[in-house]
Amino acid sequence: MRRLLQKIISPFFTWLAEKFSAAPLQAEVFKSLSKLYHTICANNPSAGVVLPINPQTDSFIIFSDQHKGAKNFEDDFSGNEANYVAALCYYHEQGFHYINLGDAEELWKNAPDKITAAYPEAFNAEANFQTANRYYRTFGNHDLLWKNKLDVVLFLKKKFPLPLTVHEGIVLRINTPGQPTLDLFCTHGHQGDIMSDNNAFSTWVIAHIWAPIQGFLRININTPANDFLLRNKHNRMMYEWSSQRQQVLLITGHTHQPVFASGRYTTPGKHNPSIETPAAVLQPSYFNTGCCCFNDGDITGIEISEGYIRLIKWYKDLGVPRRKVLEEKLLADLVNDLNH
């Protein structure tokens, strides 16, 4: 029956998904990002939270796009679990705060209870941060269900101490005496996607009707994570929005493609910075965490610690998870480049 329905219905749903989400318009992306950022800065708790931080003493690790599944043939995270759990244990012991930046669970393919049952270690490692009041979450397009407070309580109450607030965005605000305020605006990056970034009713429909249909039919729609050209276009839009802001760094996930400071400090092709403008003229305003579901088991993320911002990777060396700094920059030096 599923195969028959796939043949009959899948082409229509794939066309619908591509039409409305595969190629978001720049105007919509800009409008949505700007609205979210300004709403958070206006201290509207329904959108997100502003966290004053000192980058010399406060440490953050930002991961996104785990896409935890049910440990079945469709699960992209199972080979990455060991590195992910090892990384979280390390950061928890080091006193880091953890920002989980969206698409943590693959809810387009799996029921929430199947995922929580499949990954007790990963959820426990995340919950350690929540217990210590050092855990922050945003939702993405694949775990849009967590935008609904009732669903968070129903499905995550056995894994996390409640209340567990899942934001759309988080602003890390750095106030340095004698210097302009610097905001690090963290959000998943699906803004402008009409299927995931809209009014409350449509959001409910996508989370509770569209996602189960897609999961049953096993429709793999074309998203930025699966299309190289589309990832580049989406990263470019994120960069162009951030480059037009004053004293704002944008940190997203969504594309699964690591980007450090818009690619300004990298050689061409290194870490796939995605931005084609010559590095000398790039504003170092855009960062992308990459993902925690690379098919070689590696995971990437963004660290903020000891006055630095870093792109890091966790990988296995002789079977042992290891941390590696791919790129780093003193925030003070980056801000100086941003202003000149």
Buried (B, 14 or more C-beta within 10 A) or exposed (E): EEEEEBEEBBEEBBEEBEEBBBBBEEEBBBBBBBEBBEBBBEEEEEBBBBBEBEBBEBBBBBBBBBBBBBBEEBBBBBBBBBBBBBBBBBBBEEEBBBBBBBBBBBBBBBBBEBBBEBBEEBBBBBBBBBEEEBBBBBBBBBBBBBBBEEBBEEBBEEBBEEEBBBBBBBBBBBEBEEEEEBBBBBBBBBBBBBBBBBEEEBBBBBBEEBBEEBBBBEBBBBBBBEBEEBBBBBBBBBBBBBBEBEBBBBBBBBBBBBBBBBBBBBEEEEBBBBBEBEBEEBBBBBBBBBBBBBEEBBBBBBBBBEBBBBBBBBBBEEEEBEBEEBBBBEBBEBBEBBEE
